[in-house]
Amino acid sequence: MMMDMLQVVGALLILAGFVGSQSGALSPHSVAYLVLNLAGGGLLTWIAFDEEDWGFLLLETVWTMVSAWGLGQLLVRGRPPAVTH
């Protein structure tokens, strides 16, 4: 029961960032957006590992690492990650 609640919290954190970005309330390069993704992804990574859900673990590990990298770029270098097109 507790793991189910934590999964919902993790998903809601990620979805809050996504909805904020899509509505224009959050930039995908903002600290708030990246922290929401990092916290939600980290929580879901831990749950996936605990439940030995390997596909979900891969997805959430990469999600968390990319969020951490983007946040690090923003906080350490004072700028968002470079956009390449």
N, C-alpha and C positions, 0 to 999 in steps of 0.2 A: 504494500500500500504506500509506504514512504517513497519507494523508488518511482512509483507511478506519479506521485505528486512532484517529485524532483524533475522528472522528465517533462512534465507540463511546464514547470517554472523555466527550465532551460529552453524549451521551445518558445515560450512567451517572450523571453529575453531576446532571442534571435528575431522573432516576428515583430517585436516592438521596433527594433532597428530597421527592419525591412519596410514596415509600414511608414515609419518616420521618413525614410529615404524616398519612398515612392510618393508620399504626400508633399514632399518638399520641406518638411519640418526639420530634417536632419540631412546634412551632407554625408555622403558615404566616406568622406575623409575627415569627419569630425571625431573628436575624442569620445563623445557620447555614443555615436554609432559603433565605433570600434570596441569600446568597453562592453556594450550590450552584446556584441557578437562574441567577444572573448569570454565573457562570463557564461553566456548560454552555451557556447561551444565547449568550453572547459567542463561544465557540469555534465553535458551530454557525453563527452568523451569519457569521463570517469564512470558514468553509468554503463556505457557500452563495454568498457573494459571489464567492469564488475560482472556484467551479464554475459560476457564472452560472445558478444554480437559483433563479429569481425568486420563485416561490411560497413556497419554503422560506425564502428570504431575508426576505420580508415577515413570515412567521410568527416567525422567530427574532429579527428586529430588534425587533418589538413585545414579544416575550417578554423580551428583554434590557432594553429600555427600562422596562417595567413593573417588573421586578425591581430595576433601578437606582433607580427612583423610590421604591419601597417601602423599600429599604435606606437611601436618603437621608433619607426621613421618619423612619426609626428612629434613625439615627445623628445627624442634625443636630438634629432636634426632640426626640429622646429618647422618642418614642412611635410606635407603629405607625400606618399610614395609617388614616384614619377609615373605619369600616364604615357603609355606607348600605343601608337596607332599605326 
